[in-house]
Amino acid sequence: MTVHFRRAGRIGLKLGILTLAAAMPLGAQQAPIGIPPPALTQPSYAFDTAEQHGIRVQVVTRGLNHPFSIALLPDGDALISERGGALRLLRNAAGAPGRPTALEAQPVPGLPALEKAYRSAGLHDLALHPDFARNRLVYFTFNRAGDFTPASGTTPARQQSRLAVMRARFDGKALVDVQEIFLGKSGGTSGSRLAFSGDGLLYIQIGAAFGDEAQRMDNTIGKVLRIRDDGSIPADNPWVGQKDVNPAVFTRGHRDPLALTWHPGAGVMLSAEHGPNGGDELNLLRGGRNFGWPVVTFGHGYDGAELAASPVAPGMEPPLVFWVPSIGPSGLAVYTGDRFPTWKNNVFVGSVRRGQIPGTGSLERVVLNDKMQELRRETLLGGLHQRIRDVRQGPDGLLYVLTDENDGVLLRLEPDSRP
């Protein structure tokens, strides 16, 4: 059975009604808000879209435990990270005829052991070396335990992390020859992302959502870092040789970046990050620039309070695109294939929820011109009510999307010419 979704005003799935706290008596406990994510029980879902029009969303596999990242291999298999946990192998993710699609029951062996279990510890993002077909190298981020600050007064105890970037060879069944090629300073427990640029350099993002650490240069959090594929430092990184600054730092002033990708047409690295309550950003990364957090933001505090006198300031890089209300960006891809011709060079951003309302995740499509200026945007897959955690283009020219749920799924977007 296939559930069809049509244009605005004719959605074929009842969404339910949100309970509004404003109608409740003063002092009454607020009822839960949001829409519980429904199980995606159908094999596929059909949508009409603004420019591509008919698309079909196939459920490729189920049973993933809060998947965070997917790396699609040239042969159509896929490696999928489960946040803070296991690495999974999905055979024939791209659906080549004559081959079964199957999620291996046992995790891929070879990950480092966790010295200490805590929230956000362990595995996060995945990236394939640009020459993966020859060298089989896989890169991943791994949160190691950092400093521990005990509780003091009203300040709760805090377990910090140290971001490690690891490199390993995937032999088809396991990670072997695992090496740590970069280790950051102790800081927040944020997630992280990796992406290779067109010149083979590896970019790494790590957040600093609280305090002023994103502006300070004595740490590696709230920054985008840039290294070579062996962990060495490019000589043209902007702070190379400066005392007490890690030479891997490329940009600063990032709050909670969870999306990173290379734009091959424009030859630039794009990053998306969470603002606080509003003010999520899509940024074009240029070395040495300051992206403002926490000095400037388009967002507010979670209690509604103003956080910055202005969203812009001299010396602070403005975003290419910002979202108010928030979309919770996570995962980023620039479409370069031929299967969706009207989406060529469009930017796709995963969204875990809109406006702080659970159950409102989607896939955001942003159209930029050749000067990297926004023309229009479209919200896709909102009717599925899933937290979208990652989006990638596959070797088949199709788009693949992960949902961040207890029973997470991998979705594949395909053209659908049927009426």
C-alpha positions as CSV (number, residue, x, y, z in Angstrom):
1,M,0.0,0.0,0.0
2,T,1.2,3.5,-0.9
3,V,0.1,6.6,0.9
4,H,-0.1,9.7,-1.3
5,F,0.6,13.3,-0.4
6,R,-0.5,16.1,-2.6
7,R,0.0,19.8,-2.8
8,A,-0.7,22.2,0.1
9,G,-4.4,22.1,1.1
10,R,-4.8,18.5,-0.1
11,I,-2.5,16.5,2.2
12,G,-3.7,12.9,2.3
13,L,-2.7,12.2,6.0
14,K,-4.5,13.6,9.0
15,L,-2.0,15.5,11.2
16,G,-4.1,15.8,14.4
17,I,-4.4,19.0,16.5
18,L,-1.8,20.5,18.7
19,T,-2.9,21.2,22.3
20,L,-2.2,24.8,23.1
21,A,-1.0,25.7,26.6
22,A,-2.4,29.3,26.3
23,A,-5.9,28.0,27.0
24,M,-5.0,26.4,30.3
25,P,-5.5,27.9,33.7
26,L,-2.6,29.7,35.3
27,G,-0.4,27.2,37.2
28,A,-1.7,24.2,35.4
29,Q,0.8,21.7,34.0
30,Q,1.3,22.2,30.2
31,A,0.1,19.2,28.2
32,P,2.7,17.6,25.9
33,I,3.1,19.4,22.6
34,G,3.9,18.1,19.2
35,I,3.0,15.2,17.0
36,P,4.2,11.7,18.0
37,P,6.2,10.3,15.0
38,P,4.2,7.6,13.3
39,A,5.8,4.4,12.3
40,L,6.6,4.3,8.6
41,T,4.8,1.0,8.0
42,Q,4.3,1.3,4.2
43,P,7.0,0.3,1.7
44,S,6.8,3.7,0.0
45,Y,5.2,7.2,0.0
46,A,4.4,9.5,-2.9
47,F,4.7,13.3,-2.8
48,D,4.1,16.1,-5.2
49,T,6.8,18.8,-5.1
50,A,7.1,22.3,-6.4
51,E,9.6,21.8,-9.3
52,Q,10.5,18.2,-9.6
53,H,6.8,17.3,-9.0
54,G,6.3,13.5,-8.5
55,I,8.7,11.8,-6.1
56,R,8.5,8.4,-4.4
57,V,10.1,7.8,-1.0
58,Q,11.1,4.2,-0.6
59,V,11.8,2.7,2.8
60,V,15.1,1.0,2.3
61,T,15.7,-0.5,5.7
62,R,14.3,-0.3,9.3
63,G,15.6,-1.1,12.7
64,L,18.3,1.5,13.1
65,N,19.0,2.9,16.6
66,H,19.0,6.7,16.2
67,P,21.2,6.7,13.1
68,F,23.4,9.7,12.7
69,S,25.3,9.4,9.4
70,I,25.4,7.4,6.2
71,A,28.3,6.8,3.8
72,L,27.3,5.3,0.5
73,L,30.0,3.1,-1.0
74,P,30.7,3.0,-4.7
75,D,29.3,-0.6,-5.0
76,G,26.0,0.5,-3.5
77,D,26.5,-0.8,0.0
78,A,26.4,1.7,2.9
79,L,28.0,2.3,6.3
80,I,25.6,3.8,8.8
81,S,26.6,5.2,12.2
82,E,24.2,4.9,15.1
83,R,24.7,7.9,17.3
84,G,27.3,7.2,20.0
85,G,27.0,3.5,19.3
86,A,27.5,1.0,16.6
87,L,28.6,1.1,13.0
88,R,26.2,-0.9,10.7
89,L,26.6,-2.3,7.2
90,L,23.7,-2.2,4.8
91,R,24.2,-4.5,1.8
92,N,22.9,-3.1,-1.5
93,A,21.5,0.1,0.0
94,A,21.3,1.6,-3.5
95,G,19.0,-1.3,-4.7
96,A,20.9,-2.7,-7.6
97,P,18.7,-5.2,-9.5
98,G,19.4,-8.8,-8.7
99,R,21.0,-8.1,-5.3
100,P,19.0,-8.3,-2.0
101,T,19.1,-5.3,0.4
102,A,20.0,-6.5,3.9
103,L,21.1,-4.9,7.1
104,E,23.8,-7.0,8.6
105,A,22.7,-8.3,12.1
106,Q,26.0,-7.7,13.8
107,P,27.7,-4.3,13.9
108,V,30.9,-3.7,12.0
109,P,33.8,-4.5,14.3
110,G,36.9,-2.3,14.7
111,L,35.6,0.8,16.5
112,P,37.6,2.1,19.5
113,A,36.4,1.0,22.9
114,L,34.6,3.6,25.0
115,E,36.7,4.5,28.1
116,K,33.6,6.0,29.7
117,A,29.9,5.8,28.8
118,Y,28.1,9.2,28.8
119,R,25.6,11.1,26.7
120,S,27.2,12.0,23.3
121,A,30.2,9.6,23.9
122,G,31.4,7.5,21.0
123,L,30.7,7.4,17.3
124,H,29.2,10.2,15.2
125,D,29.9,11.2,11.6
126,L,31.4,9.3,8.7
127,A,33.2,10.4,5.5
128,L,34.8,8.4,2.7
129,H,38.2,9.3,1.4
130,P,37.9,10.9,-2.1
131,D,39.9,7.9,-3.4
132,F,38.0,5.3,-1.4
133,A,37.5,3.0,-4.4
134,R,41.3,2.4,-4.4
135,N,42.4,2.9,-0.7
136,R,39.2,1.9,1.2
137,L,39.8,4.6,3.8
138,V,36.9,5.6,6.1
139,Y,37.1,8.6,8.4
140,F,34.9,9.0,11.5
141,T,34.5,11.3,14.5
142,F,34.5,9.8,18.0
143,N,33.9,11.6,21.3
144,R,36.3,10.6,24.0
145,A,35.8,11.5,27.6
146,G,37.4,14.8,28.5
147,D,37.4,16.8,31.7
148,F,34.8,16.3,34.3
149,T,33.5,19.2,36.3
150,P,31.6,18.3,39.5
151,A,28.4,20.0,40.5
152,S,28.7,23.3,42.4
153,G,25.8,25.2,43.8
154,T,23.1,25.5,41.1
155,T,25.6,24.4,38.4
156,P,25.1,20.7,37.5
157,A,28.0,18.3,37.0
158,R,29.3,18.3,33.4
159,Q,31.1,15.6,31.5
160,Q,33.1,17.1,28.7
161,S,34.4,15.5,25.5
162,R,37.5,15.5,23.4
163,L,36.7,15.2,19.7
164,A,38.9,12.5,18.0
165,V,39.1,12.1,14.2
166,M,39.8,8.5,13.3
167,R,40.9,6.9,10.0
168,A,40.5,3.2,9.2
169,R,40.4,0.9,6.2
170,F,37.2,-1.0,5.5
171,D,37.9,-4.4,4.2
172,G,34.3,-5.3,3.4
173,K,33.5,-6.7,6.8
174,A,35.5,-4.8,9.5
175,L,37.4,-1.6,10.2
176,V,41.2,-2.4,10.3
177,D,44.3,-0.3,10.7
178,V,42.4,2.1,12.9
179,Q,44.4,5.3,13.7
180,E,43.6,8.5,15.6
181,I,44.8,11.4,13.3
182,F,43.5,14.4,15.3
183,L,42.4,15.0,19.0
184,G,40.8,18.2,20.1
185,K,40.9,19.9,23.4
186,S,38.4,19.1,26.1
187,G,35.1,20.9,25.7
188,G,31.3,20.5,25.2
189,T,29.6,17.2,24.3
190,S,28.2,18.2,20.9
191,G,27.9,16.1,17.8
192,S,30.3,16.7,14.9
193,R,30.5,16.4,11.1
194,L,33.2,15.7,8.5
195,A,33.5,16.5,4.8
196,F,36.3,16.5,2.2
197,S,36.8,19.5,-0.1
198,G,37.5,19.3,-3.7
199,D,41.3,19.6,-3.0
200,G,41.2,16.6,-0.7
201,L,41.4,18.5,2.6
202,L,39.3,17.3,5.5
203,Y,37.0,19.8,7.3
204,I,35.7,19.0,10.8
205,Q,33.0,20.9,12.8
206,I,32.3,20.8,16.5
207,G,30.0,23.0,18.5
208,A,30.1,25.1,21.6
209,A,26.4,26.0,22.4
210,F,27.0,27.6,25.8
211,G,29.4,30.2,27.1
212,D,32.0,32.1,25.1
213,E,34.2,29.2,24.0
214,A,33.3,29.6,20.3
215,Q,35.0,33.0,20.4
216,R,38.0,32.0,22.4
217,M,41.0,30.8,20.5
218,D,42.5,28.6,23.3
219,N,40.3,25.6,22.4
220,T,39.0,23.7,19.4
221,I,35.2,23.8,20.1
222,G,32.8,26.1,18.4
223,K,35.1,25.9,15.4
224,V,35.5,24.4,12.0
225,L,38.9,22.7,11.7
226,R,40.9,21.8,8.5
227,I,43.5,19.1,8.2
228,R,45.1,16.9,5.6
229,D,43.9,13.3,5.1
230,D,46.8,12.1,7.3
231,G,46.0,14.6,10.1
232,S,48.8,17.0,9.3
233,I,48.1,20.7,9.1
234,P,47.8,22.7,5.8
235,A,50.4,25.5,5.8
236,D,47.8,28.1,4.7
237,N,45.4,27.6,7.6
238,P,44.7,31.1,8.9
239,W,46.1,30.8,12.4
240,V,49.2,28.6,11.7
241,G,52.1,29.8,13.8
242,Q,50.0,31.9,16.3
243,K,50.8,31.2,19.9
244,D,48.3,29.2,21.9
245,V,46.0,28.6,18.9
246,N,45.5,25.1,17.5
247,P,46.8,25.4,13.9
248,A,43.9,23.2,12.7
249,V,41.3,26.0,13.4
250,F,39.9,27.3,10.1
251,T,36.8,29.4,11.3
252,R,35.3,30.3,14.7
253,G,32.0,31.5,16.2
254,H,29.9,28.4,15.6
255,R,27.2,27.4,18.0
256,D,26.1,23.8,17.2
257,P,27.0,22.9,13.7
258,L,25.6,19.5,12.6
259,A,25.8,19.7,8.8
260,L,28.7,20.0,6.4
261,T,29.2,19.5,2.7
262,W,31.3,20.5,-0.3
263,H,29.6,22.4,-3.1
264,P,31.5,21.3,-6.2
265,G,29.8,23.7,-8.5
266,A,30.7,26.8,-6.4
267,G,34.0,25.3,-5.1
268,V,33.1,26.1,-1.5
269,M,32.4,24.4,1.8
270,L,28.9,24.8,3.3
271,S,28.0,24.4,7.0
272,A,24.7,24.5,8.7
273,E,24.2,25.0,12.5
274,H,21.6,25.2,15.1
275,G,20.8,28.6,16.6
276,P,19.2,28.8,20.0
277,N,15.4,29.4,19.7
278,G,15.4,30.5,16.1
279,G,18.4,31.7,14.1
280,D,19.6,28.4,12.5
281,E,22.1,29.2,9.7
282,L,23.5,28.0,6.4
283,N,27.0,29.4,6.1
284,L,29.7,29.6,3.4
285,L,33.0,28.9,5.1
286,R,36.0,31.2,4.5
287,G,39.2,30.8,6.3
288,G,39.8,33.1,9.3
289,R,36.2,34.3,9.4
290,N,34.2,34.7,12.6
291,F,30.6,33.5,12.4
292,G,29.5,35.4,15.4
293,W,28.2,33.1,18.1
294,P,27.5,34.1,20.9
295,V,28.0,37.8,20.1
296,V,25.4,37.9,17.3
297,T,22.4,35.6,16.5
298,F,19.0,35.8,14.8
299,G,17.6,33.6,17.6
300,H,16.4,34.1,21.2
301,G,16.9,32.1,24.4
302,Y,14.7,29.1,25.0
303,D,12.7,31.2,27.5
304,G,12.2,33.9,24.8
305,A,14.7,36.3,26.1
306,E,16.8,38.4,23.8
307,L,20.4,37.1,23.5
308,A,22.0,39.7,21.2
309,A,21.3,43.4,20.7
310,S,21.7,42.9,16.9
311,P,21.9,39.8,14.6
312,V,24.8,41.4,12.7
313,A,28.0,43.2,13.7
314,P,31.2,44.4,12.1
315,G,33.7,41.6,11.7
316,M,31.1,38.9,12.0
317,E,30.2,36.8,8.9
318,P,26.4,36.9,8.1
319,P,24.7,33.6,7.1
320,L,23.8,32.8,3.5
321,V,20.4,31.6,4.8
322,F,18.8,31.7,8.2
323,W,15.7,30.1,9.6
324,V,13.2,31.7,12.1
325,P,11.6,29.7,13.6
326,S,14.3,27.0,13.9
327,I,14.4,23.9,11.7
328,G,17.1,22.1,13.7
329,P,19.4,21.5,10.7
330,S,21.3,18.2,10.6
331,G,22.8,16.7,7.5
332,L,23.5,18.6,4.3
333,A,23.9,17.7,0.6
334,V,24.3,19.6,-2.7
335,Y,22.6,17.7,-5.5
336,T,24.8,17.1,-8.5
337,G,23.1,14.1,-10.2
338,D,20.9,13.7,-13.2
339,R,17.9,11.8,-11.8
340,F,16.3,15.0,-10.5
341,P,17.2,17.5,-13.2
342,T,15.2,20.4,-11.8
343,W,17.1,20.0,-8.5
344,K,20.6,20.4,-9.9
345,N,22.9,22.3,-7.5
346,N,20.0,22.7,-5.0
347,V,21.0,22.5,-1.3
348,F,19.2,19.9,0.9
349,V,19.2,20.3,4.7
350,G,17.8,17.8,7.1
351,S,15.5,19.2,9.8
352,V,14.8,17.5,13.1
353,R,11.9,19.8,14.1
354,R,10.4,23.2,13.3
355,G,9.8,25.9,15.8
356,Q,10.6,23.7,18.8
357,I,7.6,21.5,18.1
358,P,8.4,17.8,18.2
359,G,7.2,15.7,15.3
360,T,7.7,18.4,12.7
361,G,11.0,17.3,11.0
362,S,11.4,17.6,7.3
363,L,13.9,17.9,4.4
364,E,14.5,21.5,3.4
365,R,15.4,22.3,-0.3
366,V,17.1,25.7,-0.8
367,V,17.7,27.1,-4.3
368,L,20.7,29.4,-4.7
369,N,21.9,31.3,-7.7
370,D,25.4,31.3,-9.1
371,K,26.3,34.1,-6.7
372,M,25.3,31.9,-3.7
373,Q,22.2,34.1,-3.1
374,E,18.9,32.5,-2.0
375,L,16.1,32.4,-4.6
376,R,13.5,30.2,-2.9
377,R,13.1,27.2,-0.6
378,E,10.7,24.3,-0.2
379,T,9.8,21.9,2.7
380,L,9.7,18.3,1.7
381,L,8.6,15.1,3.6
382,G,6.9,17.1,6.4
383,G,3.9,14.8,6.3
384,L,6.1,11.9,7.5
385,H,6.7,13.6,10.9
386,Q,10.2,12.2,11.3
387,R,13.4,13.7,12.7
388,I,15.6,13.9,9.6
389,R,19.2,13.4,10.7
390,D,21.3,13.1,7.5
391,V,20.9,13.4,3.8
392,R,23.4,12.2,1.2
393,Q,23.5,11.7,-2.6
394,G,24.2,8.1,-3.6
395,P,26.3,6.7,-6.4
396,D,23.1,6.2,-8.3
397,G,22.2,9.9,-8.4
398,L,19.4,9.5,-5.9
399,L,19.0,11.1,-2.4
400,Y,19.2,9.1,0.8
401,V,17.8,10.3,4.1
402,L,18.1,8.9,7.7
403,T,15.4,9.4,10.3
404,D,16.6,9.9,13.9
405,E,14.1,7.7,15.8
406,N,14.2,4.6,18.1
407,D,13.3,2.6,15.0
408,G,15.2,4.7,12.5
409,V,14.8,4.1,8.8
410,L,16.8,4.8,5.7
411,L,14.7,6.4,2.9
412,R,15.5,6.7,-0.8
413,L,14.0,9.5,-2.9
414,E,13.3,8.6,-6.5
415,P,11.5,10.3,-9.4
416,D,7.9,9.2,-9.8
417,S,6.2,10.0,-13.1
418,R,2.9,8.2,-12.2
419,P,-0.2,10.5,-11.9
